[in-house]
């Protein structure tokens, strides 16, 4: 599949390095492949690796295909003009979280707007002026 799984990790942890495969999906994959979770990735034979990759390809959308699917669904939401689509477009939380006091992950670093005293504003403008001339 083109994904490098760490060889020294346990099988159940190593498979989670594949985008789209979490802990719950790992249990399903290992059960179908009849492999134990406590084995190390480097102890797998080529046959077992191919068996795992076939099971994952058959049952799950992973890596590039999953990323593409997610991007297409976000693009669709934007195009139809839904509320969720507008929140994605504005780079704000889309699932109803509050943004007055939290939401820094999506909104980025704080920037103060319109709350400077006249003295502070003059200092900032004079500091910017020489930098703009260069």
C-alpha positions, 0 to 999 in steps of 0.5 A: 500500500506504500505506507511504512509501518514501524517494525519494532511496534506491536501489530495492533499499534503499528497498523494505526499508523495507516491513515483511516485505520484506528484501534477499533478497525485494527481489531476487526482486521486482525480477527479476519486475518487470524493474527495475534495483536501482541506480535511485532510487525517485523515478525510478519511473513510476506504472506501475512503482510499481503493478507493484511493489505488485501483485507484493508483494501477490501474493507476500508477506505484509507490514505489518499482515497480517504483524504480525497473523499473528505476534501470532496465532502467539504467542497460539496458543503461549501458549494451548496452553501450550508452552515457547515460549509461556511464554517469550513470556509471561514476556518472556524469550528463546524460542530457547534463549539463555542468560539468566544473564549476557546477555539484557538486551534482553528482560529489561530494566534490572538490579534487584538482589534481596536483596543489600543490607547492612542500612545500605544498605537503611535508606538506601533505605527512608528515601529512599522514605518522604518520596516516598511521603508526597507 
